[in-house]
């Protein structure tokens, strides 16, 4: 696990979480990338994409678990973050059962 998570901003953590969700099928589509870039800015998106690409799946989960308490201290903060994750799943205008189940797993991971 890379210890750079200690200096992540809220936007950087959100971007990392969205990248994790977008990559759950093994591929991050151009639409998903565009949504993330528009949400947090291209500079933040590229920085976190580079970090995400160097991390293993285990490291990604460890980063999310280790960092979640910094920005998810209320139900509203959690709900807002999960809404952004769901926006990534809706990039193709379909929220499949698989994506629904992954969203539930991410919610449990963040609680």
C-alpha positions, 0 to 999 in steps of 0.5 A: 500500500502506498502511504500517499493517501495521508495527503489526499484531498476529499476530491482525490479520495472521491476520484480514487473511489470512483476509479475503483467503482468504474474499474470493477468490470476490468475496464474504465470507459471513456464516458466514465473517465469524462464524468470523473474528469468533469467532476474533479478536474483533469489534474486531480483525475490524472493524478489519481488515475496514475496512483490507482493504476499502480495499486493492486486490488488489495492495495486499492481496498486498503487505501479506501478502508484506511482513508474513509474516516477522513471524509465520511464522518456523517451519513450525509457525507456517505450518501453524497459519496455513494451518489457519485459512485452510482453516477459512474455506474450510470455512465452507460445509462444502465444500472445493472444488477451486478452494478447494484450489488457492487454498489451495496458492497462499496456502501458496506466497505465505506460504513 
